[in-house]
Amino acid sequence: MNRVIGGIVLAGASTAAADGVEQAATPEPPGRHLIYAELLGKGGAYGLGYELSITPRFSIGTAVSYAVLRDQTIATAAPYLHASVLRFGKNTLFGELGATFVHSRIPSPVPDWDGMSESGAGGFASLGWERAWRHVVFRASGSVVAGEGGLAPWLGIAIGYRP
């Protein structure tokens, strides 16, 4: 009887250990949310962004910024669609397509003038490289920006956290 109980205990212990090894070997899938800070990106000179994965290849997101240059304030919002084109290990080639909405305001320094305020919109198309670790994401991209002033090239980098 002791041998039967001992055999059951050993069998249960070896099964539990095997289950523990299998669980440790399978990596945790990356989170669906990405929070990032960017420099010279979609939001202008600098910005903060949020992205939500809707499929393994496609995400939707937005980047926002608020800058004060002397007395001028510039607020920017840039919603976009992010697509992972090619993946090789931790590296990804991606593309983004989106719009940029900008509002600029200059307050009046004199009583006879009300100041100036203007809003506008444009679009952008980006191609970039991403390196992703477990929770940290680094991106660098080149873009073509279109707006009132015509077409212009633009470069940007971003670092983000995926919980």
N, C-alpha and C positions, 0 to 999 in steps of 0.2 A: 504494500500500500504506500509506503514511504517513497519507493522508487517511482510509482505512478505520479504522485504529487510532485516529486522533484522533477520528473520529466515535463509535466505541464508547466511548472514555474519556469524551467529553462526554455521551453518552446515559446512561452509568452514573452520572456525577456529578450530572446533573439529576434522575435517579430517586432517588438517595440524599438529595438536598436536599429533594425533594418528600416523601419518607417522613419525614424529620426534622420538616418543618412539620406534617404530619398528626399525628404523635405529640405534638408540643407543643400542638396545638390541642385534643386530647381530654383533659379533666380526669381526674385520678386518682380513682377511686371512693372514698368515705369508708370508713374501717376499720370492722370489725364490732364492735370493742371500745370501750367508753367507761369511763374512770376519772374520777371526779368527787368534789369536796368540796361539801358543802351546809351551809347555815345555815338553821335552823328548817324542816327538811324531814321526810322520812319517818323518818329515824333519830332525831328528837328535836331538841334544841337545836342540835346540829351533828353531822355524820357524814361518813363516807367511803362511796363506792358504786362498784359495778361493774355494767355492763350489756352484754349480748351480743345483737346483732341476729340474729334467726332468719329474718326476711324483710325486704324493704325497709320495710314498715309496722309490724312487730311486733318487740319486744325483750323479753327477760326480764332481771331484775336484782335486786340486793339492796343495801340500805344498812345500815350498822352504825354504832353509836356506843357510847362508854363515857364516862360523866360521873361526876365526884366532886363532890358538893355537901355541904360540911362533912364529915361522916363517912359519909354515905350514898353508895353506889355504884349506878349505874343502867346496865345493859347493854341495848342494843336491837338487834334484827335485824328488817329489814322487806323480805321478798321481794315482788316485784310484777311485773305485766305492763304494758308500756308500748306504747301504740298511737299512731301518727301519724295524725291525723284529716284535716287539710288541710295541704298544702304550697304555699307561694307564694314562690319564690326561696329565699333563705336562712332564711326564717321558717317555722315549723311550729306548728300548733295540735295539742296532744297530750292524751291522757288516760292515767291510770294507775289500776290497781286492784290492791290488795294487802292483806297482813296485817302486823300488827306484834306482835312478841313482846318482852316486857320482863321483866327480872329486876332487882329492887331488894333491896339488902342494907344493914342498919344494924348495925354491930358493937356489942357490949355495952361500955359504958364502966365497968360495975361487975361484980364477980365473981358476984353472985347472979342475974344475968340473962344468958341466952344470946344476946341480940340478936334481930333480926327479919329474916326473909327472905321475899320474896313474888314470885311470877311471875304474869304475866297475858298475855292476848292480845286483840287488837282488829283492826279493819280500817280501810281508808281508800280514798277515791275522790278523784282529783285531776283538775283541768283546768288546762292551762297553756300557756305560749308558750315557744318555743325559737328561738334565733338561733344558726346554725351557720356557722362559717368553715371553712377547710380542715381544721384539727386542733382548733380550740377551739370549745366548745359552752357557751352560756349559757342557763339555764332559770329561769323564774319560774312558780310555780304556786299555786293555791288548792285547799284540800282540805277534805273533811268526814271527820272521824275519829270512829269509833265504838268504844266499849269499855265497861268496867265502870261508868264515870261517866256514860255516855250519849253524846250527839252533841256535837261541838265543831268550830268552824271552825279552819283552820290555814293559814298562808302559808309559803312557802319559796322560797329561791333556791339555785341550784347553778351551779358552773362546772367544766367538765370538759375532758379531753384525749382525743382520738380518734386513736391512732397510725396 
